[in-house]
Amino acid sequence: MKNRRSAVWLTLVTAMSLAGLAHAAPKGATPQSCNGGTGCPGSTCPTSIAAAQATLPADACPRFGEFQSAVDVFSWNEFIALNWPATTSCTADTTKSILNVKSGNDGPVVWQTLASSDNMFVAPGQSPAAWCTGDALSALFAKRPRLMGTTSKSVSVHNLRALAQAVSQPTGVQAVGGVVTDQSQRWLRYEKLMNQIEYQAVVNNNWYRLSVINGLPSITLPTGSLELKSAWKILSQQEIAGGKYYTTVATVFNTPGPNPAPSPGSNPVTLGLVGLHIIHKTPGQQGFFWSTFEQVDNEKAFFNPNSKAPINTQTATQPTELMQNGTPINAPVQIKRMNKIPADPNLTSYYQKLLAGSVFANYRLISTQWQTGGAPQGTPANVGNIVIETYVQQVSSQGKTRNPATGCLACHINATAANNTTTTDHSFMFLEAQ
């Protein structure tokens, strides 16, 4: 009887604790953008943050065609689910809440448990790491510094063109322009990951082997595939104390290549999440949604108003970040947003208020693009994440548009594998196949 009473008491306490984690809907009118869907979970604005939001929405559900508001709500709901605290089984931990995530110490979050491209596209003769394994993941759960590699494949770097592909290039596409040096003269670091659906397809079909891909005209990813790209900035002590960045602690490297040297000076370092791409192939689309988010201070953190340097221009002069005494080598990139953020600011405000208290209230949706488009109000033509697509915002310093459409789809539509011939279903992951 005593044990039964104890069990009932624990159940009540747990339920009360989880109930206390839910935030009610923000005060004020619900934004019009919440009305673009048909009522399915993917395109419905939640009225509170509770355990139900830990489930990744399967699809957006625009009504009467594809409404931008419906897909932007879908993007926010994905953002919440993917940034939910994770279990050691690499699933959402519904005994916890995103509302209690203040930094990386409260993680890892779900997207950090996905399969890294570093562990997928291994050298010939090796096999990808098993799902939900790897040194980086073990370090994250153990709250130990992890290795933030500068390259996911063995390359010999002799010039900046190779550097652009090997160090912190978010896609591996030459047109994207190469490394980004922040205002502290440190490089941004990037990760690329895939969910279990895509991971299983890659492993089962040996698509991680370039020798296999070479025999294929194309690769088609299964419905439900999800890829993610993250951008990280080395934080100052002031930025760490401010608590506005989701963080990770990592050892970073000074040069690319098969045996990179750790960066001299203070290392490991605390990095803050500054950009996040979510790429999801859904059943209703038979194609991808591209959602992109940024930390709210990016425009201030990556731009010095007193600098006379040209904007959005590559500044790296050699494929090394720091001299051996820790002195930075490369000048900062003056990053400036060249296109207005398409996402509805009222929708962003609504979700930020829902997330109040969480570090993720300090992030905002830039926009969503999708493969079949056709929205009554028009798919956003110009979408740019300034820390992931810094050099391809496609607008000159004189304000003239060089290309009529920019953003995820404009770039991903040309995606091929490392052989430059096999088309890869809009995914750049397979550039890393060896």
C-alpha positions in Angstrom: 0.0 0.0 0.0 2.8 2.4 0.9 4.5 1.7 -2.4 1.3 2.3 -4.3 0.8 5.6 -2.5 4.4 6.6 -3.3 3.9 5.7 -7.0 0.6 7.7 -7.2 2.4 10.7 -5.5 5.3 10.5 -7.9 2.9 10.4 -10.9 1.0 13.5 -9.5 4.2 15.4 -8.9 5.5 14.6 -12.4 2.2 15.7 -14.0 2.2 18.9 -12.0 5.8 19.6 -13.0 5.1 19.1 -16.6 1.9 21.2 -16.4 4.0 23.9 -14.9 6.3 23.9 -17.9 3.5 24.8 -20.3 3.2 28.5 -21.3 -0.2 29.8 -22.1 -0.8 31.6 -25.4 0.7 35.1 -25.5 -1.7 37.9 -24.5 -3.2 39.8 -27.4 -4.7 38.8 -30.7 -3.6 35.7 -32.4 -1.7 36.8 -35.5 -3.4 36.3 -38.9 -0.5 34.1 -39.9 -1.9 31.4 -37.5 -5.0 31.0 -39.8 -3.3 29.8 -43.0 -3.6 26.1 -42.4 -6.4 23.5 -42.3 -6.1 22.7 -38.6 -3.6 19.8 -38.9 -0.9 19.9 -36.3 1.9 20.9 -38.7 0.3 24.2 -39.6 -1.5 25.0 -36.3 -0.1 27.6 -33.9 0.0 26.0 -30.4 -1.6 27.9 -27.6 1.0 26.7 -25.2 4.3 24.8 -25.1 3.7 21.3 -23.7 4.9 17.8 -24.4 2.8 17.6 -27.6 5.2 20.1 -29.2 8.0 17.7 -28.9 6.6 15.7 -31.8 8.1 16.7 -35.2 5.2 17.7 -37.5 5.0 15.3 -40.5 3.8 17.9 -43.0 2.4 21.4 -43.6 -1.2 21.6 -44.5 -2.0 24.8 -46.4 -5.6 25.3 -47.5 -6.7 26.3 -51.0 -3.1 25.8 -52.3 0.0 26.6 -50.3 -0.2 29.7 -48.1 3.0 31.2 -46.9 1.6 31.6 -43.4 0.8 27.8 -43.2 4.4 26.8 -44.1 5.9 29.4 -41.7 3.8 28.0 -38.9 5.1 24.5 -39.9 8.7 25.8 -39.7 8.2 27.2 -36.2 6.6 23.9 -35.1 9.6 22.0 -36.5 12.0 24.4 -34.7 10.4 23.7 -31.4 10.4 19.9 -31.8 14.0 19.7 -33.1 15.2 22.0 -30.2 13.5 19.9 -27.5 15.8 18.2 -25.0 16.8 14.7 -26.1 17.1 11.4 -24.4 20.2 9.2 -24.8 18.1 7.2 -27.2 18.1 10.2 -29.5 14.4 11.0 -29.2 12.6 13.9 -27.6 12.6 13.7 -23.7 9.0 14.6 -22.9 9.7 14.6 -19.2 11.6 17.8 -19.9 10.7 21.0 -21.8 12.2 23.4 -24.3 11.2 26.1 -21.9 13.9 25.0 -19.4 16.7 25.1 -22.0 18.9 28.1 -21.1 22.1 26.9 -22.8 23.9 23.8 -24.1 24.1 22.6 -20.5 20.4 21.8 -20.8 21.0 19.8 -24.0 21.7 18.1 -26.2 18.6 18.9 -28.1 17.0 16.5 -30.6 18.7 17.8 -33.8 22.1 17.4 -32.2 21.5 13.7 -31.9 21.0 13.3 -35.7 23.7 11.6 -37.8 26.6 13.9 -38.6 27.9 14.0 -42.2 31.4 13.5 -40.6 30.2 10.1 -39.3 28.4 9.2 -42.5 30.7 9.9 -45.4 33.8 8.0 -44.2 36.9 7.0 -46.0 36.9 4.0 -48.4 36.9 0.7 -46.4 35.2 2.2 -43.4 31.5 2.1 -42.5 29.3 4.9 -41.1 28.8 5.1 -37.4 25.8 3.3 -36.1 22.7 5.4 -35.5 22.7 7.3 -32.2 26.4 6.7 -31.6 29.7 8.6 -31.9 32.2 10.4 -29.9 30.6 13.8 -30.3 27.2 12.5 -29.1 28.8 10.8 -26.1 30.6 14.1 -25.2 27.4 16.1 -25.5 25.5 13.8 -23.1 28.5 13.7 -20.7 28.8 17.5 -20.8 32.3 17.2 -22.1 33.9 19.3 -24.8 33.5 17.7 -28.2 35.6 18.1 -31.3 34.2 20.6 -33.8 36.0 19.4 -36.9 36.9 21.8 -39.7 36.5 19.3 -42.5 34.5 16.2 -43.1 36.8 14.6 -45.6 40.6 14.3 -46.2 41.7 17.0 -48.5 44.9 18.7 -49.3 44.5 22.5 -48.9 46.8 24.6 -51.1 44.7 27.7 -51.7 41.6 29.6 -50.7 39.4 27.8 -53.2 40.1 24.5 -51.4 39.7 26.3 -48.1 36.2 27.4 -49.1 35.2 23.8 -49.6 37.0 22.2 -46.7 36.9 24.4 -43.6 33.6 25.9 -42.7 31.7 25.9 -46.0 28.1 25.2 -45.2 27.3 23.4 -48.5 30.5 22.7 -50.3 29.3 24.7 -53.3 32.0 27.0 -54.6 29.4 29.7 -55.3 28.6 30.1 -51.7 31.9 31.8 -51.2 33.9 30.2 -48.4 34.6 30.8 -44.8 33.0 33.6 -42.7 35.3 35.5 -40.3 33.3 37.2 -37.5 34.0 40.6 -35.9 36.4 38.9 -33.4 38.3 37.5 -36.4 37.3 33.9 -35.7 35.8 31.6 -38.2 32.2 30.4 -38.0 31.9 26.6 -37.7 29.2 24.5 -39.4 27.6 21.1 -39.0 25.5 19.0 -41.4 23.3 16.3 -40.1 20.5 13.9 -41.3 17.6 12.2 -39.6 17.2 8.4 -39.2 15.0 8.0 -42.3 17.7 9.5 -44.5 20.5 7.8 -42.6 18.9 4.4 -43.2 18.5 5.0 -46.9 22.1 6.1 -47.2 23.5 3.1 -45.3 21.2 0.5 -47.0 22.0 1.8 -50.5 25.8 2.4 -49.8 25.3 6.0 -50.9 28.1 7.0 -48.7 30.5 5.4 -51.1 31.5 7.5 -54.1 32.2 4.3 -56.1 28.6 3.3 -55.8 27.3 6.8 -56.5 29.4 6.9 -59.7 27.2 4.2 -61.2 24.0 6.2 -60.5 22.4 8.9 -62.7 20.5 10.2 -59.7 19.6 9.6 -56.0 16.1 10.0 -54.7 15.7 10.5 -51.0 12.8 8.8 -49.2 9.8 10.8 -47.9 10.4 12.0 -44.4 14.1 12.7 -45.0 15.3 15.6 -43.0 18.7 17.5 -43.1 19.9 20.2 -40.9 22.7 22.7 -41.1 23.9 24.7 -38.1 26.3 27.7 -37.9 28.2 28.4 -34.7 30.1 31.5 -33.5 32.9 31.5 -30.9 31.4 33.6 -28.0 33.0 36.3 -25.9 32.7 36.1 -22.2 30.2 38.9 -22.4 28.1 37.0 -24.9 28.2 33.9 -22.7 27.1 35.9 -19.7 24.3 37.4 -21.7 22.6 34.0 -22.1 21.1 34.7 -25.5 22.7 31.9 -27.4 22.2 28.2 -27.4 25.7 26.9 -26.8 28.1 24.0 -27.2 31.6 23.6 -25.8 34.1 22.3 -28.4 37.7 22.0 -29.4 38.1 23.9 -32.7 40.8 23.5 -35.3 43.2 26.0 -36.9 43.5 24.4 -40.4 41.6 21.9 -42.5 43.0 18.6 -43.6 43.2 15.0 -42.5 45.1 15.8 -39.3 44.2 19.3 -38.3 45.9 21.1 -35.4 43.8 22.5 -32.6 43.5 26.2 -32.7 46.2 27.8 -30.4 45.2 29.9 -27.4 42.1 29.2 -25.4 40.6 25.8 -26.5 38.1 24.3 -26.0 35.8 27.3 -26.6 32.1 28.1 -26.1 30.2 28.4 -29.3 26.8 30.0 -29.8 24.3 28.9 -32.4 23.8 31.7 -34.9 22.0 30.0 -37.8 19.9 26.9 -38.4 18.6 25.4 -41.7 15.9 22.7 -41.6 15.3 20.8 -44.8 12.4 18.4 -44.7 10.9 16.2 -47.4 7.2 15.7 -46.6 4.5 13.4 -47.9 2.2 16.3 -49.1 5.0 18.0 -50.9 6.7 15.0 -52.5 9.6 17.5 -52.1 11.3 19.7 -49.6 10.5 22.5 -47.3 13.5 24.7 -46.5 13.2 26.6 -43.2 15.9 28.9 -42.0 16.4 30.6 -38.6 18.9 33.0 -37.1 19.8 34.4 -33.7 18.2 37.8 -33.2 21.4 39.7 -32.7 23.1 38.6 -35.9 22.8 41.8 -37.8 24.5 43.7 -34.9 27.0 41.0 -34.0 28.4 40.6 -37.6 28.5 44.2 -38.7 30.7 47.0 -37.5 29.2 50.4 -38.4 32.6 52.1 -38.2 34.2 49.8 -40.7 34.9 50.9 -44.3 35.4 47.4 -45.6 33.1 46.2 -48.4 30.0 44.3 -47.3 29.5 40.5 -47.7 33.0 40.0 -49.1 35.4 37.2 -48.4 38.3 38.3 -46.3 40.4 35.2 -45.6 43.9 35.5 -47.0 45.3 32.1 -46.1 43.9 28.7 -45.0 44.7 29.2 -41.3 42.7 30.9 -38.6 45.2 32.0 -36.0 49.0 32.4 -35.7 50.7 30.2 -33.2 50.6 32.9 -30.5 46.8 33.0 -30.9 46.7 36.2 -33.0 43.9 36.2 -35.6 45.0 36.3 -39.2 42.0 37.2 -41.2 40.0 40.5 -41.2 36.3 40.4 -40.2 33.6 40.0 -42.9 31.2 42.9 -42.9 27.9 41.1 -43.0 24.8 43.0 -44.0 21.3 41.7 -44.8 20.4 42.6 -48.3 16.8 41.4 -48.4 14.0 42.2 -46.0 13.1 39.2 -43.7 10.0 37.7 -45.4 8.6 36.0 -42.3 5.7 37.8 -40.6 7.1 39.6 -37.6 3.8 39.1 -35.7 4.1 35.4 -36.1 7.7 35.6 -34.9 6.7 37.6 -31.8 3.9 35.1 -31.1 6.3 32.2 -31.0 9.0 34.1 -29.1 6.5 34.9 -26.4 5.4 31.2 -26.2 9.1 30.4 -25.7 9.7 33.0 -23.1 12.3 31.9 -20.6 14.0 29.5 -23.1 17.1 30.5 -24.9 15.3 29.7 -28.1 13.1 32.8 -27.6 16.2 34.6 -29.0 15.8 33.1 -32.4 13.6 34.1 -35.4 12.4 32.6 -38.6 13.8 34.2 -41.7 11.4 32.4 -44.1 10.3 29.1 -45.6 10.7 28.1 -49.3 9.3 24.9 -50.8 9.7 22.9 -53.9 6.4 23.2 -55.6 5.6 26.8 -54.5 2.3 28.2 -55.8 1.3 30.2 -52.8 -1.5 32.7 -53.5 0.8 35.5 -52.1 3.8 34.1 -53.7 6.7 32.0 -52.5 9.3 34.3 -51.0 11.7 35.0 -53.9 14.6 36.4 -51.9 15.5 34.5 -48.8 19.0 34.6 -47.2 20.4 33.5 -43.9 23.2 35.9 -43.4 25.5 33.5 -41.6 25.0 30.5 -43.8 24.4 32.2 -47.2 26.5 35.3 -46.5 28.0 35.6 -50.0 24.9 34.6 -52.0 22.3 37.0 -51.0 22.5 38.0 -54.7 22.1 41.7 -54.2 25.0 44.0 -55.0 26.2 46.9 -52.8 24.3 49.2 -55.2 21.1 47.4 -54.4 20.7 45.8 -57.8 19.4 42.2 -57.9 21.7 39.9 -59.8 19.3 37.0 -59.9 15.6 37.1 -59.7 15.4 34.5 -57.0 17.7 33.5 -54.2 17.8 31.3 -51.2 17.6 27.6 -50.6 15.8 26.3 -53.7 17.8 28.5 -56.1 21.0 26.8 -54.9 19.8 23.3 -54.1 18.1 22.8 -57.4 21.6 22.2 -58.9 22.8 19.7 -56.2 25.0 16.9 -57.3 27.3 14.4 -55.7 31.1 14.7 -55.4 31.4 13.4 -59.0 29.5 16.5 -60.3 27.2 14.3 -62.4 24.9 12.3 -60.2 21.9 14.5 -59.2 21.0 14.1 -55.5 17.4 15.2 -54.9 18.3 18.8 -53.9 20.8 17.6 -51.2 24.4 18.7 -51.0 25.3 16.0 -48.4 26.6 13.7 -51.1 29.4 16.2 -52.0 31.2 14.5 -49.1 31.0 11.0 -50.5 34.5 9.4 -50.7 
